[in-house]
């Protein structure tokens, strides 16, 4: 994550969900980039929180 700039809303939501943060940090660079691309289509705080919460779910896929 050192080379990657996180969108502010995504970073804040991620900081509030430890499991999601750990999952995000364990992902490959390509998976992280796919998730960051998804953040550009999000229009609300609730949508961002839902994306971050989905990171912690067992059936999460960065490419779906």
Steps between C-alpha positions, in 0.01 A plus 500: 500500500804726522491588128122534483298810577172412664197719437421685823154348553628150433793543737273631774251216458783247492646640822167431671494133399807309622409174325452679167829686544687177563335337198583799276863494608523129421375543143722507192580829331256415219220424747563825687492695174168334405349605831632854467340521155167407659531790744478745209141394431379542859272794572432480873652423838263202537612352167866541602433333833323213321801452269739498796276265699490263202881471519465318830244250370607143428380502140664830403648527151682814386414426139124449531 
